[in-house]
């Protein structure tokens, strides 16, 4: 029944539109559905009209070789954006590319955001000068370190407070004893107060120290360690004027100090131990008092090697006498080793290698003299692990 109702509805609609024959308009319920004639295209007449198509836009004219639009040339289907520009003759014309001044302005346009200008009042509040800093933000302050980081730095890298006399000596004011005399005489002030105790612990980076009205620099000179082949005729102290001091050999080095180490005070150099005026060879010059103390103290057990050139012939008994030792200042000094070196064709005098560890005054000369020999020249070639290079006159 539903199918018959639908067919009756379709037939009624077609009859109203004038599209169906009267034979098809009979009520569908008078005859069975199977007796209905089939609907074909020949039995239907359609009179349907459609709206005319939209007119196509006229394509833009093509371009000439000079870039001006040409309406007479054939169209190739390419889409152009016309630009109306005024030519050199003053007339307006169409072209496909932008004018030159437009492209130049586009290329020079600034794409970054302009920097914000800092208010002068705000800059003054922050302590920044308003002259020459317009539009520049102040630098960010350095990050604050935690207490644990500062404690670690102070324990492992920062030098602890030192004795006042030691600080004065390291700064080049005077020797350790001379610094103590300055302190005892009231010539030194610490933080505005006269200090008469050399053992006072001070920190040059924090404490304000004045010596004879001159302020001690906060930054102490760096540690310097130099090895010198001491020539004959030089002494190791600077107090005596009748002899030249080995420290005079470093005048050129200290004069060029400001160029090599700008902003750093000059070090006060001194020798580690001493060699007499006639002895040559290795001597260490530094400004590190702790290093010099460890190097020269008998508890370090550093051996010192000497080459003694002898006038005359050396016998076996002489070597035995040297090895047995001799008494110097009430103490028996015995060398570690004594050896007669092989003769050299260019050296006419015999040479003896003597190694000692006591380091007493004139110890090697007394050992050779006690054996009945006379020294022509004496040279030190080694101190512990520091050896004089052979190209600096090892055997002379």
C-alpha positions in Angstrom: 0.0 0.0 0.0 2.9 2.3 0.7 4.2 1.7 -2.8 0.9 2.5 -4.4 0.5 5.7 -2.4 3.9 6.8 -3.6 3.1 6.1 -7.2 -0.2 8.0 -7.0 1.7 11.0 -5.5 4.2 11.0 -8.3 1.5 10.8 -11.0 -0.5 13.6 -9.4 2.6 15.8 -9.3 3.5 15.2 -13.0 -0.1 15.9 -14.1 0.0 19.2 -12.3 3.2 20.1 -14.0 1.9 19.0 -17.4 4.5 16.4 -17.8 2.3 13.2 -17.9 -0.3 11.8 -20.2 -4.0 11.5 -19.0 -3.8 7.7 -19.3 -1.3 7.6 -16.5 -3.5 9.6 -14.2 -6.0 6.9 -13.4 -6.3 6.1 -9.8 -3.7 3.4 -9.0 -6.0 1.5 -6.7 -8.5 0.5 -9.5 -6.0 -1.9 -11.1 -3.2 -4.1 -9.7 0.3 -2.8 -9.5 1.5 -5.4 -12.0 -0.8 -4.3 -14.7 0.7 -0.8 -14.8 2.6 0.0 -18.0 6.3 0.6 -17.5 7.5 4.2 -17.4 9.9 4.9 -20.2 11.7 8.0 -21.5 9.4 8.1 -24.5 6.4 8.3 -22.3 7.7 11.4 -20.5 8.2 14.8 -22.0 10.6 17.2 -20.2 10.8 20.9 -20.8 13.5 22.0 -18.5 15.6 25.1 -19.1 18.8 26.1 -17.3 20.2 29.5 -16.4 22.8 30.9 -18.9 26.4 30.5 -17.8 28.2 33.4 -16.0 30.2 35.5 -18.3 33.9 34.9 -18.0 36.1 37.8 -16.9 38.2 39.2 -19.7 41.8 38.3 -19.1 44.2 41.1 -18.6 46.3 42.1 -21.6 49.8 40.8 -21.9 52.9 42.7 -21.3 55.3 44.3 -23.7 59.0 43.7 -23.4 59.4 46.9 -21.3 57.0 45.8 -18.6 54.0 48.0 -19.8 50.6 46.3 -20.3 49.7 45.6 -23.9 46.0 45.1 -24.7 46.6 44.1 -28.3 48.9 41.2 -27.6 47.4 37.7 -27.2 46.6 36.4 -23.7 48.5 33.4 -22.4 46.4 32.9 -19.3 49.0 34.3 -16.8 47.5 36.5 -14.0 49.2 39.9 -13.4 48.7 42.6 -10.8 48.8 45.9 -12.5 50.6 48.8 -11.0 49.7 52.4 -12.0 52.9 54.4 -12.1 53.9 57.8 -13.6 56.6 57.5 -16.2 59.4 59.9 -16.9 57.2 61.7 -19.5 54.7 62.5 -16.7 52.0 60.2 -18.1 50.4 57.4 -16.1 50.9 53.8 -17.3 50.3 50.3 -16.2 53.0 47.8 -15.5 53.2 44.3 -13.9 56.1 44.9 -11.4 56.2 47.4 -8.5 58.1 50.6 -9.0 61.8 50.7 -8.1 61.4 53.2 -5.2 58.8 50.8 -3.6 61.1 47.8 -3.8 64.0 49.8 -2.3 61.9 51.0 0.6 60.7 47.4 1.1 64.3 46.1 1.2 65.4 48.8 3.7 62.4 48.5 6.0 63.3 47.5 9.6 61.6 44.3 10.6 62.9 44.3 14.2 61.0 46.0 17.0 62.5 49.3 18.0 64.3 49.4 21.3 62.5 50.9 24.1 64.0 54.2 25.3 64.9 54.2 29.0 63.4 57.0 30.9 65.9 59.4 32.3 64.4 59.4 35.7 64.5 55.6 35.8 68.1 55.6 34.6 69.0 58.1 37.3 67.3 56.0 39.8 69.3 52.9 38.7 72.5 55.0 38.8 73.1 55.0 35.1 74.4 58.1 33.3 71.9 59.6 30.9 74.6 60.8 28.5 75.6 58.5 25.7 73.4 55.6 26.9 70.0 56.5 25.4 68.1 53.4 24.5 70.6 51.0 26.1 69.4 48.7 28.9 71.8 48.4 31.9 73.7 45.1 32.2 72.1 42.5 34.4 73.9 42.2 37.8 76.0 39.0 38.3 74.1 36.2 39.9 74.6 35.8 43.7 76.4 32.7 44.8 75.0 30.6 47.5 76.6 30.3 50.9 77.8 26.8 50.1 79.5 28.0 46.9 81.2 30.8 48.8 82.3 28.5 51.6 83.7 26.0 49.0 85.7 28.8 47.3 87.1 30.2 50.5 88.2 26.7 51.7 89.8 25.5 48.4 90.9 28.6 46.4 91.1 31.7 48.5 94.2 32.2 50.6 93.5 32.4 54.3 94.6 35.5 56.3 98.4 35.7 56.7 100.8 37.3 59.1 101.3 41.0 58.6 105.1 40.7 58.3 104.7 38.0 55.6 102.2 40.1 53.6 104.5 43.1 53.7 107.4 41.0 52.5 105.4 39.4 49.7 104.2 42.9 48.6 107.9 43.9 48.2 108.0 46.4 51.0 111.0 44.9 52.7 112.4 41.6 53.8 110.7 39.6 56.5 113.0 41.1 59.2 112.8 44.6 57.7 109.0 44.3 57.7 109.0 43.4 61.4 111.1 46.4 62.2 108.7 48.7 60.4 105.8 47.2 62.4 107.7 47.6 65.7 108.5 51.2 64.9 104.8 52.0 64.3 105.1 52.6 60.6 102.3 50.2 59.7 98.5 50.8 60.2 95.7 48.3 59.6 92.2 49.7 59.1 93.2 53.1 60.5 94.9 51.7 63.6 98.6 51.4 64.3 99.6 47.7 64.5 102.7 46.7 66.4 102.3 42.9 66.2 103.9 41.2 63.2 101.8 38.1 63.8 98.5 39.9 63.2 96.5 38.1 60.6 95.4 40.3 57.7 93.8 39.9 54.3 95.1 42.4 51.7 91.9 42.1 49.7 89.7 43.3 52.6 92.0 45.1 55.1 93.3 48.6 54.5 97.1 48.6 55.1 99.3 51.6 55.1 103.2 51.6 55.3 104.9 54.9 55.8 101.7 56.7 54.5 101.5 54.6 51.3 98.7 52.2 50.9 99.5 48.5 50.3 97.9 47.3 47.0 95.0 44.9 47.5 96.4 42.5 44.9 99.7 40.9 45.8 102.2 40.1 43.1 102.1 36.6 41.6 104.5 33.9 42.7 107.7 33.9 40.6 110.2 31.0 40.4 113.5 31.6 38.5 116.6 29.5 38.0 119.9 31.3 37.6 123.4 30.2 36.6 125.3 32.4 39.0 128.5 33.9 37.6 131.7 34.3 39.5 132.1 37.6 41.4 128.4 38.0 42.5 127.0 37.6 45.9 123.5 36.4 46.9 122.6 39.3 49.2 122.0 43.0 48.4 123.4 44.5 51.6 127.1 44.7 50.6 128.1 47.4 48.2 131.6 46.2 47.4 130.2 43.2 45.4 127.5 43.0 42.8 124.4 41.1 43.7 122.8 38.4 41.6 119.6 40.4 42.0 121.1 43.1 39.8 120.9 40.6 37.0 117.1 40.9 37.1 116.9 44.7 36.6 115.8 44.4 32.9 113.3 41.7 33.9 111.7 44.0 36.5 111.8 47.0 34.2 109.7 45.1 31.7 107.3 43.8 34.4 104.6 46.4 33.9 104.4 45.5 30.2 104.4 41.8 30.8 102.0 41.9 33.8 100.0 45.1 33.6 98.2 46.0 36.8 100.2 43.7 39.0 102.7 45.0 41.5 106.4 44.1 41.1 107.6 41.1 43.1 110.4 41.4 45.6 112.9 38.7 44.6 115.4 36.9 46.9 117.6 33.9 46.5 116.9 30.4 48.1 120.1 29.8 50.0 123.4 31.3 49.1 126.6 30.7 47.2 129.8 32.4 48.1 131.3 35.0 45.7 133.7 32.6 44.1 131.2 29.7 43.6 129.2 29.5 40.4 126.2 27.5 39.3 122.6 26.9 40.0 120.7 29.2 42.4 116.9 29.6 42.6 115.4 33.1 42.8 111.8 33.6 43.9 109.4 35.7 46.0 107.6 32.8 47.6 108.8 32.6 51.2 107.1 29.3 52.0 108.7 27.6 49.0 112.1 29.0 49.9 111.7 27.7 53.5 110.8 24.2 52.4 113.6 24.1 49.8 116.4 25.3 52.2 115.3 23.6 55.4 117.4 20.6 56.5 114.2 18.5 57.1 113.5 18.5 53.3 116.7 16.3 52.8 117.4 17.8 49.4 120.8 16.8 48.1 123.1 19.3 46.4 125.5 18.3 43.7 128.8 20.1 43.1 131.6 19.8 40.5 135.0 20.8 42.0 137.9 21.4 39.7 141.2 20.6 41.5 144.6 22.1 41.1 147.1 19.2 41.1 146.7 15.5 41.0 143.9 13.6 42.8 144.8 10.3 44.5 142.6 7.6 46.0 143.5 8.7 49.5 142.2 12.1 48.7 138.8 10.6 47.8 138.7 8.5 50.9 139.5 11.5 53.1 136.7 13.5 51.5 134.2 10.6 51.9 135.1 10.3 55.7 133.9 13.9 56.2 135.1 16.7 58.3 133.9 18.8 61.3 132.3 22.1 60.5 131.1 24.4 63.3 131.2 21.5 65.7 129.2 19.2 63.5 130.6 16.2 61.6 129.6 16.7 57.9 129.8 13.5 55.8 129.1 13.8 52.0 126.6 11.4 50.4 128.9 10.5 47.5 132.3 11.3 46.1 133.4 10.5 42.6 136.4 11.3 40.4 135.1 12.2 36.9 136.7 10.9 33.7 139.3 13.2 32.2 138.3 15.3 29.2 140.6 16.2 26.3 139.8 19.9 26.6 140.1 20.0 30.4 143.6 19.8 31.9 142.5 19.7 35.6 140.8 16.8 37.3 137.2 17.1 38.5 135.4 15.6 41.5 131.7 15.2 41.9 130.6 15.7 45.5 127.0 15.3 46.7 126.0 16.7 50.1 122.7 17.2 52.0 123.7 19.3 55.0 124.2 22.5 53.1 126.4 24.2 55.7 128.5 27.2 54.9 131.5 26.4 52.8 130.9 22.7 53.4 132.3 21.4 50.0 135.3 23.7 50.2 136.1 22.5 53.8 135.8 18.8 52.7 138.3 19.3 49.8 140.6 21.4 51.9 140.6 18.8 54.8 141.7 16.2 52.2 144.8 18.2 51.3 143.6 19.4 47.9 143.2 22.9 46.5 140.1 24.0 44.6 140.5 25.8 41.4 136.8 26.4 40.8 133.5 25.2 42.3 130.2 24.9 40.6 126.8 23.7 41.9 124.8 21.8 39.2 121.8 20.4 41.0 119.5 21.1 43.9 117.2 18.2 44.6 115.4 17.6 41.3 116.4 20.9 39.8 119.4 20.5 37.6 121.4 23.1 35.7 121.2 22.5 31.9 124.4 21.3 30.2 124.3 24.2 27.7 124.8 26.7 30.6 128.3 25.5 31.3 127.7 22.3 33.2 131.4 21.6 33.8 132.8 25.1 34.0 
